[in-house]
């Protein structure tokens, strides 16, 4: 279990990639916990906000396609197509989406947003 006091002392604005990576590791550790204390939940929310702010300023996801965003998120997390079966559809549907043969539907975008903890609009073409 992560200690709130030591964790809170380490939280600061994220200004470089290494700090972002460290914050992401802490978030992953907190998400792995089964029962977060209220303090840990607050730390989790704060870190997610700091990560989002850093990534909005430093990553150009807006110029990416929904398909490339999906591939990037899968690669970053070491996921395979099989890991998305049941999240966005059957094995065949997942294969078509991942290989760019089928666009991501609005319901799939919502499911992917929930799964990856990102805004579902990243997976929708406007």
N, C-alpha and C positions, 0 to 999 in steps of 0.2 A: 504494500500500500504506500502511496506517495504521501509525504509529509507536507501539510499546507504551509507551515511557516517557512521551511527552506525553499519551497517552490515559489511562494509569493516574493521572497527576497530576490529571486532570480528574474522576475518579470520586469521587462523594460521595453521601451519602444524598439521595434525591429528596424534596423538600418542597413544590415548587410545579409547576404545569402546564408552565411553560417548561423547567424542568429535566427533566421527563419527556419532553417533545418532543425536547430535545437528546439525551437518552439513547436514545430510539427511533431518531433519525437515525444515531447511532453504531452501534447494533445493525444497522440496515439496511446500513450501509457494510461492517460486518464480514461479514454474511451474503452480500454480493456478492463478497467475496474468494474466490478459488478454493482457495488453500492457506493456511489460518491457521496461524500459529506456535502452539506450546503456550501462550505468554503471551497471544496474542490470543484463544485459546479460553477461557482463564480469565477474561479481561476480558469476553468475551461472556457467559459464564455468570453472572458477577457483575452485569453490567448487567441481564440478564433477571430475575434475582432482585430487584434493586432496583426495576425497573419493575413487576413483579408485586406487590410489597409496596405500592408507591404506589397502583397501580390498585385493589387489593383494598380499600384504605382510603378511596379517593376516588370510585370508580365503583360504582354499584348494579346490576351486571350480574345479580345473583341475582334481581331482580324483573323482569327482562326475559324475553321469550319466546325460544325457540330461533330462531324466524323473525326477530324483531327484532334479535337478536345477529348473525345472518348478514347481514342488510341493513346493519347498522352497519359490520361488518367490511369488507364489499364497498365501501361508500361511502368509508370511511377510506382504503382502498387504491386507489380509483379503478377497481374491477373491474366488469366487465359479466357478464351471465349466461354469455356465450360463454367467459369465462375459467374457468368451473367445469365445462364439458363435459369429460368424461373423469375429472374428480376425483370427482364424485358421480353421474355417469350421462350419459345421452344428452341432446341438446338439449331434448327434450320433458320429460324427467324434471327437468332443471335448471329449466326454465321453471315447472313445477308447484310445485317446492320453493320457488323464489324468490318466486313469487306467492302462496304460502300455501295452495295447493290440495292439497298433499301434505305430510304430516309428514316430518321428517327421520328416516331409519332409523338404527339403531345403527351399521351399517357406513358410512353416509354421514357420521354424526357423527364417527367415527374418522378418515375421510378429510379432513373439514373441519378437525378438530383438528390433524392433521399439516400440512395446507396453510397454515393461519393461525397455526400455532405456539401454540395455546391448548389448554386442557383440553377434550377431546371432550364432557364432560358438559354444557358450555354449550349444546350443540345437542340435548339430550335432555330431553323433558318427564318430570317425575317425579310 
